[in-house]
Amino acid sequence: FSHHMIPGPPGPHTTGIPHPAIVTPQVKQEHPHTDSDLMHVKPQHEQRKEQEPKRPHIKKPLNAFMLYMKEMRANVVAECTLKESAAINQILGRR
């Protein structure tokens, strides 16, 4: 065995950074908050919603496969008498 494979004494590594398994856990200190303080704080995404004006949602156009499925779904249902959407999607995907 080479010397770098033999474990040394516990403590900091040669880089000075201790291994995470050896580090003693430290107690996380929290700032004291009361319930009334937390009730007045809004999440950041809600603050942005209030600032931005409402815009109408524009749907993304259908891609070529979705247009094909929309057009051919009725034909597959008539041919196969299937009702399960997953089975119909599989058939359309193969075609």
C-alpha positions, -999 to +999 in steps of 0.1 A: +000+000+000+012+035-007+012+060+021-018+080+008-041+050+011-034+045+048-058+065+070-041+090+092-051+104+125-086+119+127-089+156+122-084+180+093-073+167+060-039+178+046-059+205+028-071+218+062-107+209+054-122+183+078-140+154+063-179+159+066-182+126+085-158+138+112-171+173+116-191+178+148-226+190+141-233+226+149-266+238+163-284+260+138-293+294+153-325+310+142-336+345+146-366+349+170-398+357+150-432+360+163-463+347+144-475+382+138-442+391+121-446+361+097-482+369+088-472+402+072-444+388+050-455+378+015-435+353-006-414+368-034-435+353-062-467+369-048-450+403-046-441+400-083-477+390-092-490+422-077-465+444-096-471+428-131-503+436-149-524+407-159-517+395-194-539+370-213-524+336-216-515+327-251-515+289-258-485+274-276-495+262-311-498+225-316-468+207-332-471+185-363-476+153-343-504+168-322-522+181-353-519+146-368-533+130-336-562+154-335-570+147-372-566+109-371-579+100-336-615+096-348-604+072-376-584+050-351-613+049-326-637+039-355-614+012-367-603-004-334-633+004-312-609+013-284-618+037-257-585+039-238-566+071-246-532+055-240-539+027-265-551+051-291-520+072-286-498+042-291-514+033-324-512+069-336-475+070-326-467+038-345-484+051-376 
